[in-house]
Every structure is written in structure tokens, then in C-alpha cells.
């Protein structure tokens, strides 16, 4: 059974940093492209970043470029999102997902506020 468990969220002041993690299990992690998404209250879920199975191809939403870094450790079946220079508008529930996935985890809440 595929499981994706996000962690690392929290309350941080504007300009601060957080590192999110996504522990994957139930499938061969290293074979799949992975994504980070987020959903703010009252808004639709949006794509934050993408990373290929071998980490060679990485892409970011415009709002994430220069501030967020997606990475993965295939030996640990774990996906990461390093978020720097956080802004109040980054407040959202953050989720990870694999290519072709249709089940979502609980997500991890990121709140940026002074």
C-alpha cells in the first residue's frame, strides 16, 4: 500500500526557513518522479516543485524559484523541500505526491506569520 507521510512544517516568521520531508513507502520510490504541492485556505491545490526519478530534472513554480529547493534521497525513499525566505503567502498545507498518484497524505502545515 502506497503511503506518503509529510513532516517538518510549523510556524515560522517571515524570512525564516523550513525543511519539509516526505517519507514514501509501499512502492519503489527511486522509479518515480515526485512532486510537492500546497493548498492554502480557500484556494485550489497548486504545484510547487517537481523532481525526476534521478534528480536530473527539477522544476519550480514561479513563486518558488530562488527560494525553495526540492531534493530526494532514493536510498531513504524520502523527498525534501527546503524553503527559505518564507513569506506569509507561503502559508498552506504542503503535500508530496508521486507520478500517477491519486491518494494524498495528511500534509504538513506551514504557517508564516509574525
Biotite code that builds the C-alpha atoms (Angstrom):
import biotite.structure as struc

atoms = struc.array([
    struc.Atom([0.000, 0.000, 0.000], chain_id="A", res_id=1, res_name="UNK", atom_name="CA", element="C"),
    struc.Atom([1.423, 3.335, -1.061], chain_id="A", res_id=2, res_name="UNK", atom_name="CA", element="C"),
    struc.Atom([1.991, 5.745, 1.810], chain_id="A", res_id=3, res_name="UNK", atom_name="CA", element="C"),
    struc.Atom([3.305, 9.288, 1.718], chain_id="A", res_id=4, res_name="UNK", atom_name="CA", element="C"),
    struc.Atom([3.906, 10.919, 5.090], chain_id="A", res_id=5, res_name="UNK", atom_name="CA", element="C"),
    struc.Atom([4.806, 14.593, 5.169], chain_id="A", res_id=6, res_name="UNK", atom_name="CA", element="C"),
    struc.Atom([6.531, 16.272, 8.097], chain_id="A", res_id=7, res_name="UNK", atom_name="CA", element="C"),
    struc.Atom([8.603, 19.307, 9.016], chain_id="A", res_id=8, res_name="UNK", atom_name="CA", element="C"),
    struc.Atom([6.002, 22.034, 8.872], chain_id="A", res_id=9, res_name="UNK", atom_name="CA", element="C"),
    struc.Atom([5.438, 24.596, 11.578], chain_id="A", res_id=10, res_name="UNK", atom_name="CA", element="C"),
    struc.Atom([5.084, 28.237, 12.489], chain_id="A", res_id=11, res_name="UNK", atom_name="CA", element="C"),
    struc.Atom([7.877, 30.467, 11.233], chain_id="A", res_id=12, res_name="UNK", atom_name="CA", element="C"),
    struc.Atom([8.398, 34.202, 10.989], chain_id="A", res_id=13, res_name="UNK", atom_name="CA", element="C"),
    struc.Atom([8.615, 35.924, 7.606], chain_id="A", res_id=14, res_name="UNK", atom_name="CA", element="C"),
    struc.Atom([12.089, 35.469, 6.197], chain_id="A", res_id=15, res_name="UNK", atom_name="CA", element="C"),
    struc.Atom([12.571, 32.206, 8.038], chain_id="A", res_id=16, res_name="UNK", atom_name="CA", element="C"),
    struc.Atom([13.248, 28.714, 6.740], chain_id="A", res_id=17, res_name="UNK", atom_name="CA", element="C"),
    struc.Atom([11.762, 25.258, 6.989], chain_id="A", res_id=18, res_name="UNK", atom_name="CA", element="C"),
    struc.Atom([12.706, 21.874, 5.602], chain_id="A", res_id=19, res_name="UNK", atom_name="CA", element="C"),
    struc.Atom([9.870, 19.557, 4.741], chain_id="A", res_id=20, res_name="UNK", atom_name="CA", element="C"),
    struc.Atom([10.250, 15.810, 4.401], chain_id="A", res_id=21, res_name="UNK", atom_name="CA", element="C"),
    struc.Atom([8.114, 13.177, 2.738], chain_id="A", res_id=22, res_name="UNK", atom_name="CA", element="C"),
    struc.Atom([8.640, 9.560, 3.694], chain_id="A", res_id=23, res_name="UNK", atom_name="CA", element="C"),
    struc.Atom([7.448, 7.213, 0.975], chain_id="A", res_id=24, res_name="UNK", atom_name="CA", element="C"),
    struc.Atom([6.670, 3.527, 1.300], chain_id="A", res_id=25, res_name="UNK", atom_name="CA", element="C"),
    struc.Atom([4.770, 0.756, -0.450], chain_id="A", res_id=26, res_name="UNK", atom_name="CA", element="C"),
    struc.Atom([6.373, 1.254, -3.861], chain_id="A", res_id=27, res_name="UNK", atom_name="CA", element="C"),
    struc.Atom([9.789, 1.622, -5.495], chain_id="A", res_id=28, res_name="UNK", atom_name="CA", element="C"),
    struc.Atom([10.495, 5.255, -4.730], chain_id="A", res_id=29, res_name="UNK", atom_name="CA", element="C"),
    struc.Atom([13.532, 5.568, -6.978], chain_id="A", res_id=30, res_name="UNK", atom_name="CA", element="C"),
    struc.Atom([11.488, 4.817, -10.106], chain_id="A", res_id=31, res_name="UNK", atom_name="CA", element="C"),
    struc.Atom([9.038, 7.702, -9.720], chain_id="A", res_id=32, res_name="UNK", atom_name="CA", element="C"),
    struc.Atom([9.021, 11.388, -10.443], chain_id="A", res_id=33, res_name="UNK", atom_name="CA", element="C"),
    struc.Atom([7.917, 13.247, -7.323], chain_id="A", res_id=34, res_name="UNK", atom_name="CA", element="C"),
    struc.Atom([6.135, 16.498, -6.589], chain_id="A", res_id=35, res_name="UNK", atom_name="CA", element="C"),
    struc.Atom([5.424, 18.968, -3.813], chain_id="A", res_id=36, res_name="UNK", atom_name="CA", element="C"),
    struc.Atom([2.045, 20.649, -3.826], chain_id="A", res_id=37, res_name="UNK", atom_name="CA", element="C"),
    struc.Atom([0.418, 23.126, -1.493], chain_id="A", res_id=38, res_name="UNK", atom_name="CA", element="C"),
    struc.Atom([-3.082, 24.260, -0.706], chain_id="A", res_id=39, res_name="UNK", atom_name="CA", element="C"),
    struc.Atom([-3.897, 27.488, 1.055], chain_id="A", res_id=40, res_name="UNK", atom_name="CA", element="C"),
    struc.Atom([-7.255, 28.047, 2.748], chain_id="A", res_id=41, res_name="UNK", atom_name="CA", element="C"),
    struc.Atom([-9.945, 28.768, 0.196], chain_id="A", res_id=42, res_name="UNK", atom_name="CA", element="C"),
    struc.Atom([-7.648, 28.088, -2.730], chain_id="A", res_id=43, res_name="UNK", atom_name="CA", element="C"),
    struc.Atom([-7.028, 25.196, -5.060], chain_id="A", res_id=44, res_name="UNK", atom_name="CA", element="C"),
    struc.Atom([-4.086, 22.875, -4.620], chain_id="A", res_id=45, res_name="UNK", atom_name="CA", element="C"),
    struc.Atom([-1.103, 24.087, -6.651], chain_id="A", res_id=46, res_name="UNK", atom_name="CA", element="C"),
    struc.Atom([2.143, 22.526, -7.813], chain_id="A", res_id=47, res_name="UNK", atom_name="CA", element="C"),
    struc.Atom([5.240, 23.809, -6.039], chain_id="A", res_id=48, res_name="UNK", atom_name="CA", element="C"),
    struc.Atom([8.106, 21.736, -7.419], chain_id="A", res_id=49, res_name="UNK", atom_name="CA", element="C"),
    struc.Atom([8.926, 18.644, -9.470], chain_id="A", res_id=50, res_name="UNK", atom_name="CA", element="C"),
    struc.Atom([11.917, 16.309, -9.399], chain_id="A", res_id=51, res_name="UNK", atom_name="CA", element="C"),
    struc.Atom([12.668, 13.432, -11.749], chain_id="A", res_id=52, res_name="UNK", atom_name="CA", element="C"),
    struc.Atom([13.466, 9.946, -10.507], chain_id="A", res_id=53, res_name="UNK", atom_name="CA", element="C"),
    struc.Atom([17.208, 10.532, -10.847], chain_id="A", res_id=54, res_name="UNK", atom_name="CA", element="C"),
    struc.Atom([17.131, 14.189, -9.714], chain_id="A", res_id=55, res_name="UNK", atom_name="CA", element="C"),
    struc.Atom([18.450, 15.366, -13.080], chain_id="A", res_id=56, res_name="UNK", atom_name="CA", element="C"),
    struc.Atom([15.326, 17.306, -13.998], chain_id="A", res_id=57, res_name="UNK", atom_name="CA", element="C"),
    struc.Atom([13.925, 19.796, -11.497], chain_id="A", res_id=58, res_name="UNK", atom_name="CA", element="C"),
    struc.Atom([11.304, 22.457, -11.996], chain_id="A", res_id=59, res_name="UNK", atom_name="CA", element="C"),
    struc.Atom([9.635, 25.055, -9.792], chain_id="A", res_id=60, res_name="UNK", atom_name="CA", element="C"),
    struc.Atom([6.574, 27.195, -9.822], chain_id="A", res_id=61, res_name="UNK", atom_name="CA", element="C"),
    struc.Atom([7.448, 30.832, -10.355], chain_id="A", res_id=62, res_name="UNK", atom_name="CA", element="C"),
    struc.Atom([6.711, 31.673, -6.718], chain_id="A", res_id=63, res_name="UNK", atom_name="CA", element="C"),
    struc.Atom([9.196, 29.024, -5.561], chain_id="A", res_id=64, res_name="UNK", atom_name="CA", element="C"),
    struc.Atom([12.117, 29.857, -7.827], chain_id="A", res_id=65, res_name="UNK", atom_name="CA", element="C"),
    struc.Atom([15.129, 31.146, -5.953], chain_id="A", res_id=66, res_name="UNK", atom_name="CA", element="C"),
    struc.Atom([13.619, 30.374, -2.546], chain_id="A", res_id=67, res_name="UNK", atom_name="CA", element="C"),
    struc.Atom([12.692, 26.681, -2.499], chain_id="A", res_id=68, res_name="UNK", atom_name="CA", element="C"),
    struc.Atom([14.846, 23.650, -3.254], chain_id="A", res_id=69, res_name="UNK", atom_name="CA", element="C"),
    struc.Atom([13.446, 20.204, -3.944], chain_id="A", res_id=70, res_name="UNK", atom_name="CA", element="C"),
    struc.Atom([15.651, 17.155, -3.453], chain_id="A", res_id=71, res_name="UNK", atom_name="CA", element="C"),
    struc.Atom([15.395, 13.461, -2.813], chain_id="A", res_id=72, res_name="UNK", atom_name="CA", element="C"),
    struc.Atom([17.308, 10.631, -1.193], chain_id="A", res_id=73, res_name="UNK", atom_name="CA", element="C"),
    struc.Atom([16.419, 7.475, -3.086], chain_id="A", res_id=74, res_name="UNK", atom_name="CA", element="C"),
    struc.Atom([18.318, 5.310, -0.602], chain_id="A", res_id=75, res_name="UNK", atom_name="CA", element="C"),
    struc.Atom([15.999, 6.603, 2.107], chain_id="A", res_id=76, res_name="UNK", atom_name="CA", element="C"),
    struc.Atom([12.823, 6.796, -0.001], chain_id="A", res_id=77, res_name="UNK", atom_name="CA", element="C"),
    struc.Atom([12.485, 10.390, 1.120], chain_id="A", res_id=78, res_name="UNK", atom_name="CA", element="C"),
    struc.Atom([11.624, 13.609, -0.647], chain_id="A", res_id=79, res_name="UNK", atom_name="CA", element="C"),
    struc.Atom([12.596, 17.029, 0.703], chain_id="A", res_id=80, res_name="UNK", atom_name="CA", element="C"),
    struc.Atom([11.642, 20.646, 0.247], chain_id="A", res_id=81, res_name="UNK", atom_name="CA", element="C"),
    struc.Atom([13.962, 23.295, 1.639], chain_id="A", res_id=82, res_name="UNK", atom_name="CA", element="C"),
    struc.Atom([12.084, 26.564, 1.913], chain_id="A", res_id=83, res_name="UNK", atom_name="CA", element="C"),
    struc.Atom([13.935, 29.806, 2.557], chain_id="A", res_id=84, res_name="UNK", atom_name="CA", element="C"),
    struc.Atom([12.908, 33.443, 2.758], chain_id="A", res_id=85, res_name="UNK", atom_name="CA", element="C"),
    struc.Atom([9.381, 32.397, 3.613], chain_id="A", res_id=86, res_name="UNK", atom_name="CA", element="C"),
    struc.Atom([6.528, 34.831, 3.102], chain_id="A", res_id=87, res_name="UNK", atom_name="CA", element="C"),
    struc.Atom([3.059, 34.990, 4.664], chain_id="A", res_id=88, res_name="UNK", atom_name="CA", element="C"),
    struc.Atom([1.608, 33.937, 1.311], chain_id="A", res_id=89, res_name="UNK", atom_name="CA", element="C"),
    struc.Atom([3.501, 30.647, 1.608], chain_id="A", res_id=90, res_name="UNK", atom_name="CA", element="C"),
    struc.Atom([1.127, 29.658, 4.401], chain_id="A", res_id=91, res_name="UNK", atom_name="CA", element="C"),
    struc.Atom([-0.539, 26.440, 3.279], chain_id="A", res_id=92, res_name="UNK", atom_name="CA", element="C"),
    struc.Atom([-0.826, 22.727, 3.781], chain_id="A", res_id=93, res_name="UNK", atom_name="CA", element="C"),
    struc.Atom([2.035, 21.101, 1.890], chain_id="A", res_id=94, res_name="UNK", atom_name="CA", element="C"),
    struc.Atom([1.732, 17.681, 0.289], chain_id="A", res_id=95, res_name="UNK", atom_name="CA", element="C"),
    struc.Atom([4.012, 15.352, -1.611], chain_id="A", res_id=96, res_name="UNK", atom_name="CA", element="C"),
    struc.Atom([2.847, 13.137, -4.455], chain_id="A", res_id=97, res_name="UNK", atom_name="CA", element="C"),
    struc.Atom([4.308, 10.675, -6.895], chain_id="A", res_id=98, res_name="UNK", atom_name="CA", element="C"),
    struc.Atom([3.756, 10.472, -10.648], chain_id="A", res_id=99, res_name="UNK", atom_name="CA", element="C"),
    struc.Atom([0.360, 8.939, -11.311], chain_id="A", res_id=100, res_name="UNK", atom_name="CA", element="C"),
    struc.Atom([-0.612, 9.019, -7.671], chain_id="A", res_id=101, res_name="UNK", atom_name="CA", element="C"),
    struc.Atom([-4.207, 9.639, -6.675], chain_id="A", res_id=102, res_name="UNK", atom_name="CA", element="C"),
    struc.Atom([-4.114, 9.279, -2.913], chain_id="A", res_id=103, res_name="UNK", atom_name="CA", element="C"),
    struc.Atom([-2.989, 12.154, -0.743], chain_id="A", res_id=104, res_name="UNK", atom_name="CA", element="C"),
    struc.Atom([-1.381, 12.103, 2.675], chain_id="A", res_id=105, res_name="UNK", atom_name="CA", element="C"),
    struc.Atom([-2.296, 14.331, 5.572], chain_id="A", res_id=106, res_name="UNK", atom_name="CA", element="C"),
    struc.Atom([0.110, 17.031, 4.510], chain_id="A", res_id=107, res_name="UNK", atom_name="CA", element="C"),
    struc.Atom([2.185, 19.238, 6.778], chain_id="A", res_id=108, res_name="UNK", atom_name="CA", element="C"),
    struc.Atom([1.058, 22.712, 7.777], chain_id="A", res_id=109, res_name="UNK", atom_name="CA", element="C"),
    struc.Atom([3.324, 25.661, 7.103], chain_id="A", res_id=110, res_name="UNK", atom_name="CA", element="C"),
    struc.Atom([2.332, 28.941, 8.710], chain_id="A", res_id=111, res_name="UNK", atom_name="CA", element="C"),
    struc.Atom([4.367, 32.077, 8.084], chain_id="A", res_id=112, res_name="UNK", atom_name="CA", element="C"),
    struc.Atom([3.442, 34.830, 10.474], chain_id="A", res_id=113, res_name="UNK", atom_name="CA", element="C"),
    struc.Atom([4.993, 37.350, 12.795], chain_id="A", res_id=114, res_name="UNK", atom_name="CA", element="C"),
])
